[in-house]
């Protein structure tokens, strides 16, 4: 049974997919340069959906482990987690792993394995995506003065990135179930 967090993720990731679909509908040969913003925005939205998934999934798991009562331990864990999540911001391996280890005693990244993906490769891929998202969100990635340049996000890479993020959610849910 999927977690509540994964159901919320399924809804949120649709924004990233909608942006890709808008790009496809507006695309012509050659594509207008202003359409590239849709691909960059799609990647930012996909990583935001993943960030929210990790936060929600951790809260959900902590409630399962500690309970939702008003006792000292459940309240302490919820308050501590809420404080830690204020500083989470980027869903990179070095931010995700310590939170899951601290609150659940599990290296969640060891569960990031599927088809031809090994945990170490998944960790590296997530870190590269988080860096790319940061570069796009904070430095735009928009070509300067109409000068032809490699796009920050290709359409094929974007589809592959979104697929990877969806698989990461499935693997995380499976590890925690």
C-alpha positions as CSV (number, residue, x, y, z in Angstrom):
1,X,0.0,0.0,0.0
2,X,1.5,3.4,-1.0
3,X,2.3,5.9,1.7
4,X,0.3,9.1,2.1
5,X,3.5,10.9,1.1
6,X,3.7,9.0,-2.2
7,X,0.1,9.8,-3.0
8,X,0.8,13.5,-2.4
9,X,4.0,13.1,-4.6
10,X,2.0,11.5,-7.4
11,X,-0.2,14.6,-7.4
12,X,2.7,17.1,-7.1
13,X,4.9,15.5,-9.9
14,X,2.0,16.1,-12.3
15,X,3.0,19.8,-12.4
16,X,6.5,18.8,-13.8
17,X,4.8,16.6,-16.3
18,X,2.3,19.3,-17.3
19,X,5.2,21.7,-18.0
20,X,7.0,19.1,-20.2
21,X,3.7,18.6,-22.1
22,X,3.3,22.3,-22.6
23,X,6.9,22.4,-23.9
24,X,6.1,19.6,-26.4
25,X,2.9,21.4,-27.6
26,X,4.7,24.7,-28.1
27,X,7.7,23.1,-29.7
28,X,8.5,23.8,-33.3
29,X,11.6,23.5,-35.4
30,X,13.6,25.3,-34.4
31,X,12.1,25.7,-30.9
32,X,11.6,29.3,-29.7
33,X,14.3,30.0,-27.1
34,X,11.7,31.3,-24.6
35,X,10.2,27.8,-24.4
36,X,13.3,26.4,-22.7
37,X,12.1,27.9,-19.5
38,X,9.4,25.3,-19.3
39,X,12.0,22.5,-19.2
40,X,14.0,24.3,-16.5
41,X,10.8,24.9,-14.5
42,X,9.8,21.3,-14.9
43,X,13.0,20.1,-13.3
44,X,12.7,22.6,-10.4
45,X,9.1,21.4,-9.8
46,X,10.1,17.7,-10.0
47,X,12.8,18.2,-7.3
48,X,10.4,20.3,-5.2
49,X,7.9,17.3,-5.4
50,X,10.7,15.0,-4.3
51,X,11.7,17.3,-1.4
52,X,8.2,17.4,-0.2
53,X,7.9,13.6,-0.5
54,X,11.0,13.1,1.7
55,X,9.7,15.5,4.3
56,X,6.2,14.0,4.3
57,X,7.4,10.4,4.3
58,X,9.7,11.1,7.2
59,X,6.9,12.8,9.2
60,X,4.7,9.8,8.4
61,X,7.3,7.3,9.5
62,X,8.1,9.1,12.7
63,X,4.4,9.2,13.6
64,X,4.3,5.5,13.1
65,X,7.4,4.9,15.2
66,X,6.8,7.4,18.0
67,X,3.0,7.7,17.9
68,X,0.9,10.8,17.7
69,X,0.1,11.2,21.4
70,X,0.9,14.0,23.7
71,X,3.6,12.2,25.6
72,X,7.1,13.6,26.0
73,X,8.8,11.3,23.5
74,X,6.4,11.7,20.6
75,X,6.2,15.5,21.1
76,X,10.0,15.8,21.3
77,X,10.5,13.7,18.1
78,X,7.8,15.7,16.2
79,X,9.2,19.1,17.4
80,X,12.8,18.1,16.7
81,X,11.9,16.8,13.2
82,X,9.8,19.9,12.4
83,X,12.9,22.0,13.4
84,X,15.2,19.9,11.2
85,X,12.9,20.1,8.2
86,X,13.1,23.9,8.3
87,X,16.7,23.6,7.1
88,X,16.2,20.6,4.7
89,X,15.6,22.6,1.4
90,X,17.6,20.4,-1.0
91,X,16.9,16.7,-1.5
92,X,20.5,15.6,-1.9
93,X,21.9,12.4,-0.5
94,X,23.9,14.2,2.2
95,X,20.7,15.8,3.5
96,X,18.3,12.9,3.1
97,X,20.4,10.1,4.5
98,X,21.2,11.8,7.9
99,X,17.6,12.7,8.6
100,X,16.3,9.1,8.0
101,X,19.2,7.8,10.1
102,X,18.6,10.2,12.9
103,X,14.9,9.6,13.2
104,X,14.5,6.0,12.0
105,X,17.9,4.5,12.3
106,X,17.9,3.4,8.7
107,X,20.2,4.4,5.7
108,X,17.3,5.0,3.3
109,X,19.7,5.3,0.4
110,X,20.6,1.6,0.7
111,X,17.0,0.9,-0.5
112,X,17.5,2.9,-3.7
113,X,17.9,-0.1,-5.9
114,X,15.8,-1.1,-8.9
115,X,16.3,-2.6,-12.4
116,X,19.7,-1.5,-13.5
117,X,20.1,1.1,-10.7
118,X,22.4,0.4,-7.7
119,X,22.3,2.5,-4.5
120,X,25.6,4.2,-5.2
121,X,24.5,5.2,-8.7
122,X,21.2,6.5,-7.4
123,X,22.9,8.6,-4.8
124,X,25.3,10.1,-7.4
125,X,22.3,10.7,-9.8
126,X,20.3,12.4,-7.0
127,X,23.3,14.7,-6.1
128,X,23.8,15.7,-9.7
129,X,20.1,16.5,-10.1
130,X,20.1,18.5,-6.9
131,X,23.1,20.5,-8.1
132,X,21.5,21.1,-11.5
133,X,18.2,22.2,-9.8
134,X,20.2,24.6,-7.7
135,X,22.0,26.0,-10.7
136,X,18.8,26.5,-12.6
137,X,16.8,27.9,-9.6
138,X,19.5,30.3,-8.5
139,X,21.4,31.1,-11.8
140,X,18.6,30.6,-14.3
141,X,20.4,28.6,-17.0
142,X,18.9,31.0,-19.5
143,X,21.1,31.6,-22.6
144,X,22.8,35.0,-22.5
145,X,22.0,37.6,-25.2
146,X,20.6,35.1,-27.6
147,X,24.0,33.3,-27.9
148,X,23.5,29.7,-28.8
149,X,24.4,27.5,-25.9
150,X,23.7,24.0,-24.7
151,X,20.4,23.9,-22.9
152,X,20.5,23.4,-19.2
153,X,18.0,20.6,-19.5
154,X,17.3,18.6,-22.7
155,X,13.8,17.2,-23.2
156,X,15.1,13.6,-23.1
157,X,17.2,14.2,-20.0
158,X,14.1,15.8,-18.4
159,X,11.9,12.8,-19.0
160,X,14.7,10.5,-17.7
161,X,15.1,12.7,-14.6
162,X,11.4,12.6,-13.8
163,X,11.4,8.8,-14.3
164,X,14.4,8.5,-11.9
165,X,12.6,10.7,-9.3
166,X,9.5,8.5,-9.5
167,X,11.6,5.3,-9.1
168,X,13.4,6.9,-6.1
169,X,10.0,7.5,-4.4
170,X,8.9,3.9,-5.1
171,X,12.2,2.5,-3.8
172,X,12.0,4.7,-0.6
173,X,8.4,3.7,0.1
174,X,9.4,0.0,-0.4
175,X,12.4,0.3,2.0
176,X,10.2,1.9,4.6
177,X,7.3,-0.5,4.3
